[in-house]
Amino acid sequence: MISIPTLNDLAAHPEQATNLPPHAAAMLLAQMASLQTVLLSRLFVGMSPDTRREEGGEDRLLLVDEAASMLGMTRDYLYRHADELPFTVRPAPKQLRFSKLGIQKYIRNRQGK
């Protein structure tokens, strides 16, 4: 029987992931997606009202069409580069959303403001 590492084990030793059976990789990815959703929620809920106002209000997760319009990019570009963009959120496996506040911050940083 193969010993399945925990998320903590993989964080400390990512190379262990190369030997995972597919069912274990799927299980760990589902756990990570769950954890990511909870952590993102905590991050945004934990922001003070003053910080949210400075950042442009309450955050909202945008669909790809809304994000593409806001950024002046194509849907295809966002899908292809989602893992490289700092405002990408994956609330669950096979779901892709984009943080509105993250996009606003990204645009400000790109403009040098």
N, CA, C and O of each residue as an XYZ file, in Angstrom:
452
protein
N       0.845     -1.182      0.000
C       0.000      0.000      0.000
C       0.894      1.251      0.000
O       1.847      1.343      0.774
N       0.575      2.199     -0.870
C       1.358      3.426     -0.997
C       0.880      4.430      0.046
O      -0.320      4.642      0.221
N       1.833      5.039      0.729
C       1.516      6.064      1.717
C       1.258      7.388      0.989
O       2.105      7.859      0.229
N       0.096      7.978      1.224
C      -0.276      9.244      0.586
C       0.190     10.390      1.482
O      -0.201     10.463      2.647
N       1.024     11.286      0.945
C       1.472     12.421      1.758
C       0.325     13.402      2.007
O      -0.622     13.473      1.224
N       0.420     14.140      3.082
C      -0.557     15.179      3.382
C      -0.159     16.456      2.635
O       0.922     16.535      2.052
N      -1.046     17.446      2.662
C      -0.700     18.740      2.064
C       0.509     19.345      2.753
O       1.346     19.972      2.105
N       0.607     19.161      4.074
C       1.783     19.658      4.803
C       3.053     18.981      4.313
O       4.080     19.635      4.131
N       2.983     17.663      4.100
C       4.141     16.927      3.595
C       4.574     17.472      2.237
O       5.759     17.695      1.989
N       3.588     17.682      1.364
C       3.910     18.168      0.018
C       4.436     19.598      0.033
O       5.289     19.958     -0.779
N       3.932     20.408      0.949
C       4.441     21.781      1.052
C       5.917     21.753      1.450
O       6.719     22.545      0.954
N       6.262     20.841      2.341
C       7.657     20.739      2.798
C       8.538     20.034      1.769
O       9.725     20.336      1.647
N       7.950     19.095      1.031
C       8.725     18.294      0.065
C       7.928     18.128     -1.228
O       7.388     17.049     -1.475
N       7.840     19.169     -2.061
C       7.012     19.116     -3.266
C       7.400     17.994     -4.232
O       6.568     17.536     -5.015
N       8.629     17.561     -4.181
C       9.076     16.502     -5.091
C       8.306     15.195     -4.885
O       8.285     14.344     -5.774
N       7.671     15.030     -3.716
C       6.881     13.826     -3.452
C       5.667     13.729     -4.381
O       5.136     12.640     -4.598
N       5.240     14.837     -4.912
C       4.058     14.841     -5.785
C       4.293     14.068     -7.077
O       3.336     13.591     -7.687
N       5.529     13.935     -7.499
C       5.806     13.236     -8.763
C       5.475     11.754     -8.694
O       5.292     11.122     -9.735
N       5.394     11.187     -7.507
C       5.116      9.757     -7.357
C       3.678      9.453     -6.945
O       3.351      8.302     -6.657
N       2.829     10.453     -6.914
C       1.451     10.241     -6.473
C       0.638      9.476     -7.517
O       0.767      9.737     -8.713
N      -0.182      8.551     -7.082
C      -1.129      7.943     -8.027
C      -2.197      8.987     -8.386
O      -2.471      9.887     -7.591
N      -2.794      8.872     -9.566
C      -3.774      9.878    -10.015
C      -4.907     10.123     -9.019
O      -5.305     11.273     -8.829
N      -5.435      9.090     -8.384
C      -6.548      9.298     -7.453
C      -6.109     10.129     -6.241
O      -6.894     10.914     -5.709
N      -4.866      9.958     -5.812
C      -4.350     10.731     -4.678
C      -4.134     12.187     -5.088
O      -4.410     13.105     -4.315
N      -3.639     12.390     -6.312
C      -3.442     13.761     -6.804
C      -4.789     14.478     -6.880
O      -4.887     15.647     -6.507
N      -5.831     13.785     -7.361
C      -7.160     14.385     -7.452
C      -7.690     14.741     -6.061
O      -8.269     15.810     -5.868
N      -7.492     13.849     -5.103
C      -7.966     14.087     -3.740
C      -7.257     15.306     -3.131
O      -7.895     16.154     -2.506
N      -5.946     15.384     -3.317
C      -5.190     16.507     -2.756
C      -5.555     17.816     -3.440
O      -5.627     18.854     -2.783
N      -5.786     17.783     -4.743
C      -6.212     18.998     -5.452
C      -7.562     19.483     -4.952
O      -7.769     20.687     -4.803
N      -8.478     18.568     -4.692
C      -9.788     18.955     -4.152
C      -9.626     19.590     -2.773
O     -10.295     20.575     -2.461
N      -8.744     19.031     -1.951
C      -8.493     19.605     -0.628
C      -7.907     21.008     -0.759
O      -8.286     21.916     -0.019
N      -6.980     21.182     -1.704
C      -6.366     22.502     -1.903
C      -7.396     23.518     -2.370
O      -7.391     24.660     -1.909
N      -8.281     23.118     -3.277
C      -9.310     24.034     -3.780
C     -10.230     24.468     -2.647
O     -10.599     25.639     -2.550
N     -10.593     23.530     -1.799
C     -11.432     23.844     -0.639
C     -10.732     24.827      0.281
O     -11.318     25.816      0.721
N      -9.494     24.544      0.561
C      -8.702     25.386      1.445
C      -8.511     26.769      0.845
O      -8.595     27.771      1.555
N      -8.255     26.834     -0.459
C      -8.054     28.125     -1.112
C      -9.296     28.992     -0.988
O      -9.194     30.190     -0.725
N     -10.454     28.402     -1.174
C     -11.697     29.158     -1.063
C     -11.871     29.733      0.331
O     -12.231     30.899      0.489
N     -11.618     28.916      1.335
C     -11.755     29.372      2.722
C     -10.745     30.475      3.028
O     -11.090     31.474      3.660
N      -9.502     30.298      2.584
C      -8.470     31.303      2.854
C      -8.760     32.620      2.137
O      -8.564     33.692      2.709
N      -9.221     32.548      0.902
C      -9.572     33.783      0.184
C     -10.722     34.499      0.865
O     -10.716     35.722      1.002
N     -11.695     33.733      1.284
C     -12.813     34.319      2.002
C     -12.330     35.011      3.268
O     -12.749     36.130      3.564
N     -11.466     34.361      4.003
C     -10.918     34.934      5.249
C     -10.120     36.197      4.959
O     -10.189     37.172      5.706
N      -9.370     36.169      3.875
C      -8.559     37.330      3.514
C      -9.445     38.544      3.261
O      -9.169     39.629      3.773
N     -10.500     38.374      2.482
C     -11.337     39.508      2.134
C     -12.255     39.921      3.272
O     -12.507     41.112      3.454
N     -12.755     38.973      4.035
C     -13.587     39.300      5.188
C     -12.744     39.994      6.245
O     -13.226     40.880      6.952
N     -11.478     39.586      6.351
C     -10.584     40.134      7.366
C     -10.102     41.543      7.072
O      -9.520     42.191      7.942
N     -10.336     42.025      5.858
C      -9.917     43.386      5.532
C     -10.820     44.373      6.257
O     -12.033     44.178      6.330
N     -10.229     45.420      6.785
C     -11.031     46.438      7.467
C     -11.828     47.229      6.434
O     -11.443     47.276      5.266
N     -12.937     47.855      6.847
C     -13.709     48.677      5.898
C     -12.855     49.765      5.256
O     -13.038     50.072      4.078
N     -11.916     50.359      6.018
C     -11.057     51.389      5.446
C     -10.188     50.820      4.341
O     -10.018     51.455      3.300
N      -9.633     49.626      4.552
C      -8.797     49.000      3.534
C      -9.624     48.672      2.302
O      -9.172     48.892      1.178
N     -10.835     48.147      2.498
C     -11.690     47.823      1.350
C     -12.014     49.086      0.567
O     -12.031     49.063     -0.664
N     -12.273     50.204      1.276
C     -12.570     51.459      0.575
C     -11.358     51.889     -0.244
O     -11.497     52.303     -1.395
N     -10.167     51.791      0.351
C      -8.949     52.177     -0.365
C      -8.749     51.313     -1.601
O      -8.266     51.795     -2.626
N      -9.114     50.055     -1.510
C      -8.922     49.122     -2.613
C     -10.047     49.190     -3.637
O      -9.989     48.494     -4.651
N     -11.060     49.999     -3.403
C     -12.111     50.144     -4.389
C     -13.412     49.462     -4.012
O     -14.231     49.190     -4.890
N     -13.630     49.175     -2.733
C     -14.891     48.584     -2.302
C     -14.767     47.111     -1.994
O     -13.669     46.566     -1.884
N     -15.922     46.477     -1.857
C     -15.966     45.045     -1.584
C     -15.447     44.295     -2.811
O     -15.665     44.714     -3.948
N     -14.770     43.199     -2.565
C     -14.304     42.399     -3.687
C     -15.452     41.563     -4.223
O     -16.407     41.242     -3.516
N     -15.327     41.228     -5.473
C     -16.308     40.386     -6.147
C     -15.544     39.499     -7.105
O     -14.596     39.951     -7.747
N     -15.940     38.253     -7.210
C     -15.302     37.356     -8.162
C     -16.002     37.489     -9.507
O     -17.217     37.323     -9.615
N     -15.215     37.791    -10.520
C     -15.750     38.040    -11.858
C     -15.622     36.806    -12.739
O     -14.686     36.019    -12.598
N     -16.567     36.651    -13.641
C     -16.475     35.634    -14.677
C     -15.481     36.107    -15.729
O     -15.119     37.283    -15.761
N     -15.045     35.204    -16.581
C     -14.010     35.527    -17.553
C     -14.430     36.677    -18.479
O     -13.593     37.510    -18.825
N     -15.693     36.743    -18.884
C     -16.136     37.835    -19.768
C     -15.992     39.197    -19.099
O     -15.533     40.159    -19.714
N     -16.392     39.266    -17.826
C     -16.294     40.534    -17.090
C     -14.838     40.943    -16.906
O     -14.486     42.109    -17.088
N     -13.996     39.982    -16.547
C     -12.576     40.279    -16.332
C     -11.919     40.707    -17.639
O     -11.136     41.657    -17.658
N     -12.232     40.016    -18.726
C     -11.647     40.355    -20.026
C     -12.017     41.773    -20.430
O     -11.178     42.519    -20.936
N     -13.269     42.145    -20.209
C     -13.727     43.481    -20.544
C     -13.004     44.533    -19.706
O     -12.577     45.567    -20.221
N     -12.875     44.259    -18.423
C     -12.222     45.202    -17.517
C     -10.747     45.409    -17.875
O     -10.212     46.510    -17.746
N     -10.103     44.332    -18.325
C      -8.668     44.369    -18.620
C      -8.359     44.719    -20.072
O      -7.215     45.028    -20.406
N      -9.363     44.672    -20.929
C      -9.113     44.892    -22.349
C      -8.338     43.728    -22.958
O      -7.540     43.917    -23.876
N      -8.577     42.525    -22.442
C      -7.913     41.321    -22.936
C      -8.979     40.379    -23.491
O     -10.172     40.558    -23.247
N      -8.535     39.389    -24.231
C      -9.486     38.397    -24.738
C      -9.730     37.311    -23.690
O      -8.919     37.091    -22.791
N     -10.858     36.651    -23.833
C     -11.165     35.501    -22.962
C     -10.071     34.447    -23.095
O      -9.617     33.874    -22.104
N      -9.659     34.204    -24.329
C      -8.642     33.190    -24.596
C      -7.344     33.501    -23.846
O      -6.729     32.611    -23.259
N      -6.936     34.772    -23.871
C      -5.710     35.161    -23.166
C      -5.841     34.863    -21.675
O      -4.917     34.321    -21.070
N      -6.975     35.210    -21.082
C      -7.169     34.963    -19.656
C      -7.140     33.470    -19.328
O      -6.545     33.061    -18.331
N      -7.780     32.663    -20.164
C      -7.753     31.215    -19.931
C      -6.316     30.676    -20.027
O      -5.889     29.881    -19.190
N      -5.581     31.114    -21.049
C      -4.220     30.601    -21.252
C      -3.244     31.066    -20.175
O      -2.297     30.346    -19.859
N      -3.451     32.243    -19.609
C      -2.503     32.818    -18.660
C      -3.032     32.886    -17.225
O      -2.418     33.524    -16.371
N      -4.147     32.243    -16.960
C      -4.787     32.337    -15.640
C      -3.833     31.992    -14.497
O      -3.844     32.652    -13.458
N      -3.016     30.970    -14.683
C      -2.122     30.549    -13.594
C      -0.992     31.544    -13.341
O      -0.347     31.490    -12.293
N      -0.748     32.438    -14.272
C       0.329     33.424    -14.118
C      -0.180     34.759    -13.573
O       0.612     35.590    -13.128
N      -1.483     34.965    -13.605
C      -2.052     36.256    -13.208
C      -2.348     36.278    -11.708
O      -2.939     35.333    -11.184
N      -1.947     37.339    -11.014
C      -2.071     37.376     -9.555
C      -3.500     37.511     -9.040
O      -3.729     37.363     -7.839
N      -4.452     37.785     -9.903
C      -5.829     38.001     -9.463
C      -6.747     36.827     -9.809
O      -7.968     36.934     -9.696
N      -6.159     35.715    -10.228
C      -6.940     34.523    -10.558
C      -7.350     33.794     -9.287
O      -6.554     33.637     -8.360
N      -8.596     33.354     -9.256
C      -9.127     32.601     -8.122
C      -9.781     31.345     -8.687
O     -10.521     31.403     -9.669
N      -9.501     30.227     -8.061
C     -10.153     28.965     -8.445
C     -10.978     28.496     -7.253
O     -10.468     27.778     -6.392
N     -12.257     28.896     -7.192
C     -13.084     28.548     -6.036
C     -13.362     27.055     -5.909
O     -13.677     26.574     -4.820
N     -13.250     26.329     -6.998
C     -13.458     24.880     -6.985
C     -12.777     24.320     -8.229
O     -12.456     25.071     -9.150
N     -12.556     23.016     -8.263
C     -11.950     22.443     -9.468
C     -12.774     22.792    -10.708
O     -14.004     22.747    -10.687
N     -12.089     23.132    -11.760
C     -12.682     23.482    -13.053
C     -13.504     24.764    -13.017
O     -14.311     25.006    -13.914
N     -13.307     25.582    -11.994
C     -13.949     26.897    -11.943
C     -12.863     27.958    -11.959
O     -11.856     27.849    -11.260
N     -13.082     28.974    -12.758
C     -12.108     30.050    -12.887
C     -12.824     31.371    -12.679
O     -13.799     31.677    -13.367
N     -12.340     32.143    -11.737
C     -12.885     33.465    -11.459
C     -11.712     34.425    -11.293
O     -10.559     34.009    -11.185
N     -12.031     35.720    -11.275
C     -11.000     36.737    -11.157
C     -11.434     37.768    -10.122
O     -12.569     38.243    -10.155
N     -10.545     38.110     -9.213
C     -10.834     39.080     -8.166
C     -10.899     40.480     -8.772
O      -9.953     40.936     -9.414
N     -12.032     41.153     -8.559
C     -12.193     42.515     -9.081
C     -11.168     43.456     -8.440
O     -10.545     44.260     -9.134
N     -10.992     43.354     -7.107
C      -9.995     44.200     -6.443
C      -8.592     43.869     -6.924
O      -7.753     44.755     -7.085
N      -8.345     42.582     -7.151
C      -7.040     42.170     -7.658
C      -6.754     42.753     -9.029
O      -5.634     43.177     -9.311
N      -7.776     42.773     -9.885
C      -7.623     43.360    -11.225
C      -7.363     44.856    -11.121
O      -6.494     45.388    -11.812
N      -8.121     45.541    -10.252
C      -7.916     46.980    -10.082
C      -6.490     47.269     -9.606
O      -5.850     48.200    -10.094
N      -6.001     46.486     -8.672
C      -4.632     46.660     -8.178
C      -3.617     46.382     -9.291
O      -2.638     47.113     -9.440
N      -3.853     45.336    -10.059
C      -2.983     44.969    -11.179
C      -2.903     46.111    -12.188
O      -1.820     46.454    -12.663
N      -4.055     46.697    -12.513
C      -4.094     47.810    -13.472
C      -3.325     49.010    -12.917
O      -2.544     49.635    -13.635
N      -3.549     49.334    -11.623
C      -2.814     50.465    -11.013
C      -1.311     50.225    -11.056
O      -0.544     51.131    -11.382
N      -0.888     49.008    -10.728
C       0.553     48.690    -10.732
C       1.141     48.771    -12.128
O       2.278     49.210    -12.302
N       0.377     48.351    -13.122
C       0.858     48.390    -14.502
C       0.977     49.832    -15.012
O       1.793     50.127    -15.886
N       0.147     50.725    -14.449
C       0.181     52.125    -14.845
C       1.203     52.905    -14.034
O       1.433     54.088    -14.285
N       1.815     52.239    -13.061
C       2.828     52.899    -12.250
C       2.246     53.795    -11.180
O       2.930     54.691    -10.685
N       0.973     53.566    -10.806
C       0.342     54.408     -9.786
C       0.264     53.701     -8.485
O      -0.238     54.258     -7.509
